[in-house]
Amino acid sequence: MRPFHLAFPVHDLAETELFYVDVLGCSIGRRTQRSINFNFHGHQIVAHVVKTMPDLTDNGSVDGKTVPPFHFGLVMEFGQWHSFRDELVLKGIEFRLKPHIRYPGKIGEQATMFLTDPSGNAIEFKSFKDDERLFATLEGEEYTAGGGVLQSESSK
C-alpha cells in the first residue's frame, strides 16, 4: 500500500509550518505561496490557505468524550506514542483531548490524544498495544463501542 494523501484548510502558512515542523516533527516537501506539502511520518499532507475556515464545531461523542467528527491523525507504535506524548508535555503543548486510554478492557483499547493546529484542525495520535486490534471487533459486537469486552484467560 502506498502512503495516503490528505489536503486540509489553514488560515496562515507561517503558523502552520511552525506547528507541523516544530511540534509534530514533519519535514517540508514542495510549497507554493498558498500551500505546503508536509511529510507526515511517510504520508503526504498538504496545507492549503483558504479565505474562510470551515465550521468544524459540530463535535461528536466517542466513549463519553467530545471528539471532533472531522479529524485526521496517525496510528503510532505503542512506545513511540508514549515518548511523543511525553515530548509534547515537556514542550507545554495544549491538548484538545488529553492523553488517555479509550475503551479500557475492550478489544479496541487504545491510547489516544488530540491536538489542534493553529487553524483549528484536529489531529489524533493513537496507539494499540497489539496492532492487530486496529480494526478488530468480537463476533456479534460490531456495533458495540470498543468492539466488545475481552475475556480474561482465567474466565474462558
Buried (B, 14 or more C-beta within 10 A) or exposed (E): EEEEEEEBBBBEBEBBBEBBBEBBEBEEEEBEEEBBBBBBBEBBBBBBBEEEEEEBEEEEEBBEBEBBEEBBBBBBEBEEBBEBBEEBEEEEBEBBBEBEEBBEEBBBBBBBBBBBBBBBBBBBBBBBEEEEBEEBBBEEBEEBEBBBBBEEEEEE
